[in-house]
């Protein structure tokens, strides 16, 4: 059976399998003649039934994969919209404290664009120098005893620095993201100095209607 090209999606692989099964069905007479000496009608029927069963299963799996991939794409688009349009800064770091996600609001707040921060240690970017070792020690403690943290899922008032080195207060909530053995940390950050624009509900509805 041909091996799908490297980097193929599950749907590509299933289509390749389906093509192979269709080819097997087309050459059924030749294959049966080579492998079964004077095959009986019952033997041929068993081979045909087996091939058609495999084709039906492959088609069913392909249809399921189409639906699953469409659902995953819609979910990814939904989360991307929330992430990119959030009023608050959203930052995700890995277990080593390296930045893996950085939204546009974080760029506005700290002055670094996404390309500047990806793969960099968060402590060196936005945490005042006097608190950096404490931050690193906290990550190590959480890796050892994740259920003992006193700061996860709580609203915290902390000090931060921007790209220019200016220090200012922030409101931050941190939560773990677990995928199997992988643990990352998501921080949602609000600048209490930044005023929010008050608008009426009628104004919001009116904008959507136009």
C-alpha positions in Angstrom: 0.0 0.0 0.0 1.3 3.5 -0.9 2.4 5.6 2.1 0.8 9.1 2.1 3.3 11.9 1.8 4.9 13.3 4.9 2.8 15.9 6.7 -0.5 14.6 5.2 -3.6 15.1 7.3 -5.7 12.3 8.6 -8.2 13.0 5.8 -5.4 12.7 3.2 -4.3 9.4 4.7 -7.9 8.0 4.6 -8.3 9.1 1.0 -5.1 7.3 0.1 -6.4 4.2 1.8 -9.7 4.5 0.0 -7.9 4.8 -3.4 -5.9 1.6 -2.6 -9.0 -0.3 -1.7 -10.8 0.8 -4.9 -7.7 -0.4 -6.9 -7.8 -3.7 -5.0 -11.5 -4.2 -6.0 -10.8 -3.3 -9.6 -8.1 -6.0 -9.8 -10.0 -8.5 -7.8 -10.2 -11.1 -10.6 -6.5 -11.1 -11.1 -5.7 -11.2 -7.4 -8.1 -14.0 -6.8 -6.8 -16.0 -9.8 -3.2 -15.7 -8.6 -3.8 -16.6 -5.0 -6.6 -19.1 -5.2 -6.3 -22.1 -7.5 -9.6 -22.5 -9.3 -11.5 -20.3 -6.8 -15.1 -21.3 -6.0 -18.0 -18.9 -6.2 -18.2 -18.9 -2.4 -14.5 -18.0 -2.1 -14.9 -15.2 -4.6 -17.9 -13.9 -2.8 -16.0 -13.9 0.5 -13.2 -11.9 -1.1 -15.7 -9.4 -2.7 -17.5 -9.0 0.6 -14.3 -8.4 2.4 -13.2 -5.7 -0.1 -16.6 -3.9 0.0 -16.6 -4.0 3.8 -13.2 -2.3 3.9 -14.3 0.3 1.4 -17.5 1.1 3.3 -15.5 1.4 6.5 -12.9 3.7 4.9 -15.6 5.9 3.4 -17.4 6.1 6.8 -14.1 7.1 8.5 -13.3 9.7 5.8 -16.8 11.3 6.3 -16.2 11.3 10.1 -12.8 12.9 9.7 -14.2 15.6 7.4 -16.7 16.5 10.2 -14.1 16.4 13.0 -11.7 18.5 11.0 -14.4 21.1 10.3 -15.4 21.2 13.9 -11.8 21.6 15.0 -11.3 24.4 12.5 -14.4 26.2 13.8 -13.2 25.8 17.4 -9.7 27.1 16.5 -11.2 30.1 14.7 -13.4 30.8 17.7 -10.6 30.8 20.2 -8.4 32.8 17.8 -11.0 35.5 17.6 -11.3 35.7 21.4 -7.5 35.7 21.9 -6.8 38.3 19.2 -9.7 40.7 20.1 -9.5 40.5 23.9 -9.4 43.8 25.7 -7.1 42.2 28.2 -3.6 41.0 27.6 -3.3 37.2 27.3 0.1 35.5 27.7 0.8 31.8 27.7 4.1 30.4 28.9 5.5 26.8 29.1 6.8 25.0 32.2 10.2 26.7 31.7 8.7 30.2 31.7 9.1 30.7 27.9 6.5 32.6 26.0 4.4 30.5 23.6 1.5 32.8 23.0 1.2 36.6 23.1 -1.9 38.5 22.0 -2.2 42.0 20.5 -3.4 43.5 23.8 -0.1 42.3 25.4 1.8 44.1 22.6 -0.2 47.3 23.4 0.5 46.9 27.2 4.2 46.0 27.2 5.5 47.3 23.9 6.9 44.1 22.6 5.5 42.6 19.4 4.9 38.9 19.1 8.0 38.2 17.1 10.2 39.7 19.9 8.8 37.6 22.7 8.2 34.1 21.3 10.5 31.6 23.0 11.9 34.3 25.3 11.7 34.0 29.1 8.8 36.0 30.5 10.7 36.9 33.6 13.3 38.9 31.6 10.6 40.7 29.6 7.9 42.0 32.1 8.9 41.1 35.6 10.9 43.6 37.7 14.4 42.3 38.4 13.8 42.0 42.1 11.0 39.5 41.6 12.5 37.3 38.8 14.1 34.7 41.0 10.8 34.4 43.0 8.9 33.9 39.8 11.3 31.1 38.6 11.2 29.4 42.0 7.4 29.5 41.9 7.3 27.7 38.5 9.6 25.0 39.9 7.3 24.6 43.0 4.2 24.3 40.9 5.8 21.7 38.7 6.5 19.6 41.8 3.2 20.3 43.7 0.6 21.7 41.2 -2.2 21.4 43.7 -0.5 23.5 46.4 -0.3 26.8 44.5 -1.8 29.7 46.3 -1.9 32.0 43.3 -3.6 30.0 40.6 -7.1 31.2 39.5 -6.9 34.2 41.8 -6.9 37.9 41.0 -3.5 39.3 41.9 -2.2 42.8 42.0 1.4 42.7 40.8 4.2 45.0 39.5 5.4 44.7 35.9 7.8 46.5 33.5 7.3 47.4 29.9 9.8 47.4 27.0 11.0 50.9 28.1 11.7 49.7 31.6 8.9 51.7 33.2 7.3 49.9 36.2 3.5 49.9 36.7 0.8 47.9 38.6 -1.3 45.1 36.9 -4.2 43.0 37.8 -3.5 39.4 36.7 -5.1 36.0 36.9 -3.1 32.8 36.2 -4.4 29.4 35.3 -2.8 26.1 34.3 -3.4 24.5 30.9 -2.9 20.7 31.0 -2.7 18.6 27.9 -1.5 15.1 28.9 1.9 15.5 30.6 2.3 19.0 29.1 1.6 22.0 31.4 1.4 25.6 30.3 0.3 28.7 32.2 -2.1 31.3 30.9 -2.1 34.8 32.4 -5.0 37.2 31.7 -3.8 40.7 32.5 -5.7 44.0 33.0 -4.1 47.4 33.2 -6.1 49.2 36.0 -4.7 52.5 34.7 -6.4 52.1 31.3 -9.9 53.6 31.3 -12.8 51.7 29.9 -15.2 53.4 27.5 -18.8 53.3 28.7 -21.5 52.9 26.1 -25.1 52.0 26.3 -26.5 48.6 25.3 -28.6 50.4 22.6 -25.4 51.8 21.1 -23.9 48.3 20.9 -27.0 46.8 19.3 -27.2 49.7 16.9 -23.7 49.1 15.7 -24.3 45.4 15.0 -27.5 46.3 13.1 -25.8 48.7 10.7 
